[in-house]
Amino acid sequence: MPTRDTFTMTLLPIAQVVFPGIVSTVGIRSKSMGTVARVAVSQDHSLVFALERHDREPCSMATTGRVLEMAESGDGWRIRVAGIQRAHLLQYRHQGSAMVGQFRYVSEAEETIPPLLIEEAWALASELSAMVENHGTSLSLPQTPALLSFWIAAHVPLNAATQQELLEIPTTRSRLAKEISLMRALLDGLRTEHSG
């Protein structure tokens, strides 16, 4: 890739995954990360959010995002983040109390997505969300396949490692197919619970 495709930005390793097009609330504990987020809010600039692995290294597939709000909580800060685009971490360094990385944007690979795949993903996400959330209001799920796939990854009750796997899948079609499989398994478990 040519150099113009790379960019440098502050990196924030966190305990959960941020997805493009999705607003998430994430917790940060360290004072230095709180300072980085506060500066991002005050200067209205983006950060890159990466899931922190067990060895405390950031995952190489991350998401650029903007901090919308920040509030102190008992054990640190809660920040609302609007995910923007996937980015691949090429390298990073510590700069004072912050981490700065060099990244390359990652676009969704173009691929034909069968309408039935989208419809099934949409239907399963609606049913699962209704069962988990227990709210009477109708959901407004995204209509575009890529955004739907990221919405499912962010809102279906999955662990961070599975969410990271979904973020790393290069195509919307493959991501939706994997999510359908995961949602079927979750719904089978929930239906068994409710019928028992």
C-alpha positions in Angstrom: 0.0 0.0 0.0 1.2 3.5 -0.8 2.2 5.7 2.2 -0.8 8.0 1.6 -3.0 5.1 2.8 -1.4 5.1 6.2 -2.1 7.6 9.1 -0.9 8.3 12.6 -3.3 8.6 15.5 -3.6 8.2 19.2 -4.4 4.6 20.2 -6.6 3.7 23.1 -6.5 0.0 24.2 -9.8 -0.9 25.9 -11.5 -4.0 27.2 -14.2 -4.2 24.5 -14.6 -3.8 20.8 -15.8 -0.7 19.0 -17.6 -1.2 15.7 -17.9 1.2 12.7 -21.2 3.1 12.5 -22.2 2.1 16.1 -22.3 4.2 19.2 -21.0 2.3 22.2 -20.4 3.0 25.8 -17.0 1.8 27.0 -15.2 1.8 30.3 -11.7 3.0 30.9 -9.8 2.7 34.1 -6.4 4.2 33.9 -5.8 7.9 34.6 -3.6 8.3 31.5 -6.3 6.8 29.3 -8.9 9.1 30.9 -6.6 12.1 30.1 -6.2 11.0 26.5 -10.0 10.7 26.1 -10.6 14.1 27.8 -8.1 15.7 25.4 -9.9 14.0 22.4 -13.2 15.4 23.6 -11.9 19.0 24.2 -10.0 19.1 20.9 -12.8 17.2 19.0 -10.4 14.7 17.3 -10.6 11.0 16.7 -8.8 8.2 18.4 -8.3 4.5 17.4 -9.9 2.0 19.8 -8.3 -1.4 20.0 -9.3 -4.4 22.1 -6.5 -5.1 24.6 -5.4 -8.7 24.5 -4.6 -10.8 27.6 -0.9 -10.0 27.1 -1.8 -6.3 27.3 -1.0 -5.7 23.6 -3.6 -4.0 21.4 -5.3 -6.2 18.7 -4.1 -5.3 15.2 -7.6 -4.8 13.9 -9.1 -1.7 15.5 -11.7 1.1 14.8 -11.3 4.8 14.5 -13.9 6.7 16.6 -14.9 10.0 18.2 -15.6 10.4 21.9 -19.1 11.9 22.2 -19.4 12.1 26.0 -17.3 11.3 29.0 -18.4 10.8 32.6 -16.5 9.7 35.8 -17.7 6.4 37.3 -16.7 4.6 40.5 -13.8 2.8 38.9 -12.7 5.2 36.1 -14.6 6.8 33.3 -17.5 5.8 31.0 -17.2 7.2 27.5 -19.7 7.2 24.6 -17.9 6.5 21.4 -19.1 6.7 17.8 -17.2 4.2 15.7 -16.1 5.4 12.3 -14.0 2.9 10.3 -11.9 -0.2 10.7 -8.1 0.3 10.8 -5.2 -2.1 10.8 -2.5 -1.3 13.3 0.9 -1.5 11.7 3.0 -0.4 14.6 2.8 1.7 17.8 5.0 3.5 20.3 4.5 5.1 23.7 4.6 8.9 23.7 4.4 10.3 27.2 1.4 8.8 28.8 -0.3 8.0 25.5 0.2 5.4 22.8 0.5 6.5 19.2 0.1 4.1 16.3 0.5 4.0 12.5 -2.5 2.6 10.8 -4.0 1.7 7.4 -7.8 2.1 6.8 -9.6 -1.2 6.1 -12.6 -1.1 3.8 -15.3 -3.7 3.4 -14.4 -5.9 0.5 -17.0 -5.7 -2.3 -19.1 -8.8 -2.5 -22.6 -9.8 -3.6 -24.8 -10.5 -0.6 -27.8 -12.8 -1.2 -31.1 -11.0 0.0 -32.0 -14.2 2.0 -28.9 -13.9 4.0 -29.7 -10.3 4.9 -33.3 -11.1 5.7 -32.4 -14.0 8.0 -29.8 -11.9 9.8 -32.3 -9.1 10.3 -35.0 -11.5 11.5 -32.7 -13.3 14.0 -31.3 -10.0 15.3 -34.9 -8.7 15.8 -36.0 -11.9 17.7 -32.9 -12.1 19.8 -32.9 -8.5 20.7 -36.6 -8.7 21.7 -35.8 -11.7 23.9 -32.7 -10.2 25.6 -33.9 -6.6 26.0 -37.5 -7.4 27.0 -38.7 -4.0 25.8 -42.0 -3.4 24.0 -40.8 -0.9 21.6 -40.0 -1.9 18.0 -36.4 -2.0 17.1 -34.9 0.1 14.3 -32.3 -2.2 12.8 -29.9 -0.8 10.2 -31.0 -1.5 6.6 -27.6 -1.6 4.9 -25.9 -5.0 5.1 -22.5 -3.7 6.4 -24.1 -1.6 9.2 -26.5 -4.4 10.1 -23.5 -6.8 10.5 -21.7 -4.3 12.8 -24.9 -3.7 14.7 -25.4 -7.4 15.4 -21.7 -7.8 16.4 -22.1 -4.9 18.9 -25.6 -5.7 20.3 -25.8 -9.5 20.4 -24.5 -10.8 23.8 -21.1 -12.1 22.7 -17.7 -12.1 24.5 -15.0 -9.6 23.5 -12.9 -12.3 21.7 -15.9 -13.3 19.5 -16.6 -9.7 18.8 -13.0 -9.1 17.8 -13.2 -12.2 15.4 -16.3 -10.5 13.8 -14.5 -7.2 13.4 -11.6 -9.0 11.7 -13.8 -10.7 9.1 -13.0 -9.0 5.8 -16.4 -9.2 4.1 -20.0 -8.3 5.2 -21.3 -11.5 3.6 -18.9 -13.7 5.7 -19.6 -11.7 8.8 -23.4 -12.0 8.5 -23.1 -15.8 7.8 -21.0 -16.2 11.0 -23.4 -14.0 13.0 -26.4 -16.0 11.8 -24.7 -19.2 13.1 -24.0 -17.5 16.4 -27.5 -16.1 16.8 -29.2 -19.4 16.0 -27.2 -21.1 18.8 -28.0 -18.3 21.2 -31.7 -18.4 20.3 -31.9 -22.2 20.7 -30.5 -21.7 24.2 -32.9 -18.9 25.1 -35.9 -20.8 23.7 -35.0 -23.8 25.8 -34.7 -21.6 28.9 -38.1 -20.0 28.2 -39.9 -23.3 27.5 -38.4 -25.0 30.6 
